Amino acid sequence: MAMQRLKEAAEKAKIELSGSVQTDINLPYLTMDSSGPKHMNLKMTRSKLEQLVGDLIKRTVAPCQRALQDAEVSRADVGEVLLVGGMTRMPKVQQTVQEIFGRAPSRAVNPDEAVAVGAAVQGGVLAGDVTDILLLDVTPLSLGIETLGGVFTKLITRNTTIPTKKSQVFSTAADGQTQVEIKVHQGEREMANDNKLLGQFSLVGIPPAPRGVPQIEVTFDIDANGIVHVSARDKGTGKEQQIVIQSSGGLSKDEIENMVKAAEQFASADKARRERVEASNQAEGVLHDTETKMDEYKDQLPQDECEKLRGEMTKLRDLLAQKEQADPEAIRTATGTLQQASLKLFEQAYKKMAAEREGQQQQQTQSTDAQDDKKEEKKN
């Protein structure tokens, strides 16, 4: 009983302090012990209340800033700010809102009734009674697939309005690869394994070809009911596979919020991991292309220059062997050095081949002219 009286008195004081700078809290006969009855009588100021709830008010700042970021708008683009809940009557809350959005909040809607009004509008829309208001659903988390190195490649970003459809072309990671596995993930982390796996399927029957040549078009299609259709099509053969995901992974509001918070918490570390993987992927591609070209132009390349190029390739492979300890910037630098050296060497090989072809054409021309001269002499 005493606790209930305290809660009621605290609520009454909070309400009064929204309109005045000080209030009295009087609770006679709050409890009793061996020495007699205990009464409570104290003065509470608005500044003291603001100090007590300061941490709660600060916690509202980040969601507001995230809402602006997710909507891709600046605070200058916000036309009106509505307050929801009786707590927003506090002057400190309204001051914080004004600091965040650069404008005073609207008083057109009663904060105590805002949620009920919104629910009534939504009910009217669903029932078909309200037709002049359009309420749009959005994706709660980003959707994408796992790509080379375990990277999470987003096709549909968080807070995209649905229905929506997005496509992106990918390719194979190895020579002669005849199938690809499509793993569909949901989340905000940079690496696929840190997000929620929604489903997976394989596209088979891809004609063998060098890495990077096949064109695999992956499409995400979300309908108005939130059902996700994911398909992968080989543009060369037209072969296609798909999967249907009935919901966004069945995640609760708290789970979604926790995933977003985790992405923010580990953003720096995740970014570093992704940079390292992407640098390694690029390096592997340059190594593969260099080896292929060296084999193709082996008859035109000077042996000593080839040895220098192999030395640069060894340096890059040594960096890649460090894996998690590898420095992305060092990998990018070594990749650039190898790329420049290989381009210079292959350019020399190309010029040499062009000169040889030109010489052969001149010899053929001279031989043809000589044969024509002999024919003319015989006629004469």
RASULCOR-V692752 format. One record per residue. N is the residue number from 1. RES is the residue in one letter. OMEGA is omega in whole degrees, -180 to 180 (* if undefined). Layout:
N/RES/OMEGA + N/RES/OMEGA
This chain:
1/M/180 + 2/A/180 + 3/M/179 + 4/Q/178 + 5/R/178 + 6/L/180 + 7/K/-180 + 8/E/179 + 9/A/179 + 10/A/179 + 11/E/180 + 12/K/180 + 13/A/180 + 14/K/180 + 15/I/-179 + 16/E/-178 + 17/L/174 + 18/S/-180 + 19/G/179 + 20/S/-176 + 21/V/-179 + 22/Q/177 + 23/T/178 + 24/D/175 + 25/I/-178 + 26/N/179 + 27/L/178 + 28/P/178 + 29/Y/-179 + 30/L/177 + 31/T/-177 + 32/M/174 + 33/D/-176 + 34/S/-179 + 35/S/179 + 36/G/-178 + 37/P/179 + 38/K/180 + 39/H/177 + 40/M/180 + 41/N/180 + 42/L/177 + 43/K/178 + 44/M/179 + 45/T/179 + 46/R/-179 + 47/S/178 + 48/K/178 + 49/L/179 + 50/E/177 + 51/Q/-178 + 52/L/-177 + 53/V/-177 + 54/G/-180 + 55/D/179 + 56/L/180 + 57/I/179 + 58/K/-179 + 59/R/180 + 60/T/-176 + 61/V/-176 + 62/A/178 + 63/P/178 + 64/C/179 + 65/Q/179 + 66/R/178 + 67/A/177 + 68/L/-179 + 69/Q/-179 + 70/D/180 + 71/A/180 + 72/E/176 + 73/V/174 + 74/S/-179 + 75/R/178 + 76/A/-180 + 77/D/-178 + 78/V/-177 + 79/G/-176 + 80/E/178 + 81/V/179 + 82/L/179 + 83/L/-178 + 84/V/178 + 85/G/-177 + 86/G/-180 + 87/M/-177 + 88/T/175 + 89/R/180 + 90/M/179 + 91/P/-179 + 92/K/178 + 93/V/-180 + 94/Q/176 + 95/Q/179 + 96/T/177 + 97/V/-180 + 98/Q/178 + 99/E/-178 + 100/I/-171 + 101/F/178 + 102/G/178 + 103/R/179 + 104/A/179 + 105/P/179 + 106/S/177 + 107/R/-176 + 108/A/-179 + 109/V/178 + 110/N/-178 + 111/P/-180 + 112/D/-175 + 113/E/-172 + 114/A/-179 + 115/V/-180 + 116/A/178 + 117/V/179 + 118/G/179 + 119/A/179 + 120/A/178 + 121/V/179 + 122/Q/178 + 123/G/178 + 124/G/178 + 125/V/-179 + 126/L/-179 + 127/A/-179 + 128/G/-180 + 129/D/179 + 130/V/-176 + 131/T/-177 + 132/D/178 + 133/I/180 + 134/L/177 + 135/L/-175 + 136/L/174 + 137/D/179 + 138/V/176 + 139/T/-177 + 140/P/-179 + 141/L/179 + 142/S/178 + 143/L/180 + 144/G/-178 + 145/I/175 + 146/E/178 + 147/T/-172 + 148/L/179 + 149/G/180 + 150/G/-180 + 151/V/175 + 152/F/180 + 153/T/-177 + 154/K/172 + 155/L/176 + 156/I/-175 + 157/T/179 + 158/R/179 + 159/N/172 + 160/T/180 + 161/T/178 + 162/I/6 + 163/P/179 + 164/T/180 + 165/K/-180 + 166/K/178 + 167/S/176 + 168/Q/-178 + 169/V/177 + 170/F/179 + 171/S/-179 + 172/T/-177 + 173/A/-178 + 174/A/177 + 175/D/176 + 176/G/-178 + 177/Q/-175 + 178/T/176 + 179/Q/177 + 180/V/178 + 181/E/-179 + 182/I/177 + 183/K/-177 + 184/V/-178 + 185/H/177 + 186/Q/179 + 187/G/-177 + 188/E/-179 + 189/R/-176 + 190/E/-179 + 191/M/-173 + 192/A/-176 + 193/N/179 + 194/D/179 + 195/N/-178 + 196/K/177 + 197/L/-179 + 198/L/-178 + 199/G/179 + 200/Q/177 + 201/F/-177 + 202/S/172 + 203/L/-175 + 204/V/177 + 205/G/177 + 206/I/179 + 207/P/179 + 208/P/-179 + 209/A/176 + 210/P/180 + 211/R/178 + 212/G/-178 + 213/V/180 + 214/P/179 + 215/Q/-179 + 216/I/-179 + 217/E/178 + 218/V/-177 + 219/T/173 + 220/F/-179 + 221/D/180 + 222/I/-179 + 223/D/-175 + 224/A/179 + 225/N/179 + 226/G/178 + 227/I/-175 + 228/V/174 + 229/H/179 + 230/V/-180 + 231/S/175 + 232/A/-177 + 233/R/174 + 234/D/-175 + 235/K/-180 + 236/G/-177 + 237/T/-177 + 238/G/179 + 239/K/-174 + 240/E/173 + 241/Q/180 + 242/Q/178 + 243/I/178 + 244/V/180 + 245/I/-169 + 246/Q/-179 + 247/S/-179 + 248/S/176 + 249/G/179 + 250/G/-178 + 251/L/176 + 252/S/179 + 253/K/-180 + 254/D/179 + 255/E/178 + 256/I/-180 + 257/E/179 + 258/N/179 + 259/M/178 + 260/V/179 + 261/K/179 + 262/A/178 + 263/A/178 + 264/E/-178 + 265/Q/-176 + 266/F/-175 + 267/A/-177 + 268/S/-180 + 269/A/180 + 270/D/179 + 271/K/179 + 272/A/178 + 273/R/-179 + 274/R/179 + 275/E/180 + 276/R/-180 + 277/V/-179 + 278/E/177 + 279/A/179 + 280/S/178 + 281/N/179 + 282/Q/180 + 283/A/178 + 284/E/179 + 285/G/179 + 286/V/177 + 287/L/-180 + 288/H/-179 + 289/D/-179 + 290/T/179 + 291/E/-180 + 292/T/-179 + 293/K/178 + 294/M/178 + 295/D/-179 + 296/E/-176 + 297/Y/-173 + 298/K/-179 + 299/D/-178 + 300/Q/-175 + 301/L/175 + 302/P/-176 + 303/Q/-178 + 304/D/178 + 305/E/177 + 306/C/179 + 307/E/178 + 308/K/-179 + 309/L/178 + 310/R/177 + 311/G/177 + 312/E/178 + 313/M/179 + 314/T/178 + 315/K/-179 + 316/L/179 + 317/R/178 + 318/D/177 + 319/L/-180 + 320/L/-180 + 321/A/179 + 322/Q/176 + 323/K/-173 + 324/E/-179 + 325/Q/-176 + 326/A/178 + 327/D/-178 + 328/P/-179 + 329/E/178 + 330/A/178 + 331/I/-180 + 332/R/179 + 333/T/180 + 334/A/178 + 335/T/179 + 336/G/179 + 337/T/179 + 338/L/-178 + 339/Q/180 + 340/Q/-180 + 341/A/-179 + 342/S/179 + 343/L/179 + 344/K/-178 + 345/L/-179 + 346/F/175 + 347/E/177 + 348/Q/179 + 349/A/-180 + 350/Y/178 + 351/K/179 + 352/K/178 + 353/M/179 + 354/A/179 + 355/A/179 + 356/E/179 + 357/R/179 + 358/E/178 + 359/G/179 + 360/Q/179 + 361/Q/178 + 362/Q/178 + 363/Q/179 + 364/Q/179 + 365/T/179 + 366/Q/179 + 367/S/179 + 368/T/179 + 369/D/-180 + 370/A/179 + 371/Q/178 + 372/D/179 + 373/D/180 + 374/K/178 + 375/K/179 + 376/E/-180 + 377/E/180 + 378/K/179 + 379/K/-178 + 380/N/*
